[in-house]
């Protein structure tokens, strides 16, 4: 979408002093040895004392004695030479064995099987799965309202609230006409997003904080990316690559369990995009959606151990497996726009995945599914991959990107702050 324009950058917020902070966060880590050898010289002193009448008399050795001495010396030299050759051969053989065993083992550990991902079967119609018919289409302007209740108890003198607002994301969404209630003192631009900062004096009881605005969105799926046929996001910096391939809270990509699962159950494909699809398939086939896990934030390890979860577990596990393969990936938060109804009450929004490939940039994957087990079983029998199935069943799914689940609350005085009842409403513009 070439008509997208970035949101204006605002002045930095100067934090008040003497505030106590509280965060209400809901979803979204020679031996060396040296032998010292000392050489000693061994020798024998041979001498004979003769007593005779002539002091200058020196006994003369016979020819046989001289030949015997020379023969003994030759034998000693031969023994030393033989021992030297023997030790050398032993050392060479030991080195060859070391290289053959440990070298082969290291090569085996570093070598990963690479296969070509199978192509779609084209048999989706046999499953009779109805594709998502969202009331709002991609690139269609719509209005939204995001609200939440904030409760104040005790005798609070002053409160600062800071929460994220939706903003432009190149090729994904364009936002306009933002209005925040109560009126913010300022908008603070940070690397992680734009925050509305509201100052309240002596708040009591409950107030409703709301964000109204309009947006156009589209989902940058693998199919869309391949139509673009280029990397729309540019090359990652060394710092970005390090950040999105490293472990973090709830994304334990360096954990032994995650590495073992990655090595045994997730096949690396001939390209990163297909490898991510293989990861997608594994997550969908392994994790069962369970409403009871809402708000538990079990992370990738919790997801793989319990084999159940909600969108956060699906997303955390998929990102962790991507990173274990060296593919940059991240969890994205916001709201998936409903299929039919234009209003939704939610307490945690939605979480999905973006994986980076050098060919296409950050591509969207939403492995969270509520498709019945029977449909997944039928699809498997027909040779249809989970990615193929869900890409078809939810082909028109679109998202509003904004992490409103994180709200920062600072205050002066005696009391407490809490928030709940997060709501999102969508409507035609």
Secondary structure, 3 states (H helix, E strand, C coil): CCCCCCCCCCCCCCCCCCCEEEEEECCCCCCCCCCCCCCCCCCCCCCCCCCCCCCCCCCCCCHHHHHHHHHHHHHHHHHHHHHHHHHHHHHHHHHHHHHHHHHHHHHHHHCCCEECCCCCCCCHHHHCCCCCCCCCCCCCCEEEEEEEEEEEEEEEEEEEEEEECCCCECCCEEEEEEEEECCCCEEEEECCEEEEEEEEECCCEEEEEEEEEEEEECCCCHHHHHHHCCCCCCCCCHHHHHHHHCCECCECCCCHHHHHHHHHHCCEECCHHHHHHHHHHHHHHHCEECHHHCCCCCHHHHHHHHCEECHHHHHHHHHHHHHHCCCCEEEEEEEECCCCCCEEECCCCEEEEEEEECCCEEEEECCCCCCCHHHHHHHHHCCCCHHHHHHHHCCCCCEEECCCCEEEEEEEEEEEEEEEEEEEEEEEC
